[in-house]
């Protein structure tokens, strides 16, 4: 772990975007742990919002009602990269929000522009809390935030902005192994709708398939986990 404020002695904000299956959650956690930074999974916030609306029996097809509910959502993000947790209304929902029912419904909530505005506000607050000396889980060293529009909307002034990509087959294989423990052709096809549809839905409100100006692209298609971590660390250290 680096000492002081990340690798530069100053608070560091690293913004990482990417499509489903690009490895951004695993890579972000590994890099955050290596650099002594906090870790924020913004995608989990949309899953939490979906869970909360379900708990409150809010009709997900009613955008205004969903937005009202999300603005009132009592959400706590535990930003420890070794053990990130999501707590909503006092309930630890970290595992529950990864279930198939939330996965199938989350795009409806994530494409609600009012919800995105509210969660972006909360994400900026989480980021800001980690950049004050001695404060936050990182004690002011900084944070890695990952998601869909972190480099462009939530933290366009981040110290490092990075787009993590991989080709479709690599992304499908990773998600299939994660969900089903296998990556044979049948399992890849069973996973295709989950990955491709989610990306297609989210791309209607967020540009995360191509890098914006000033955003560095890392293609992990042919890289191992360790090689991708090393590549991202190289980008961060070069930037600061």
Secondary structure, 3 states (H helix, E strand, C coil): CCCCCCCCCCCEEEEEECCCCCCHHHHHHHHHHHHCCEEEEHHHHHHHHHHHHHHCCCCCCCHHHHHHHHHCCCEEEECCCCCCEEEECCEECCCHHHCHHHHHHHHHHHCCHHHHHHHHHHHHHHHHHCCCCCCCCCCCCEEEEEECCHHHHHCCCCCEEEEEECCHHHHHHHHHHHHHCCCCHHHHHHHHHHHHHHHHHHCCCCCCCCCCCCCEEEECCCCCHHHHHHHHHHHHHHHC
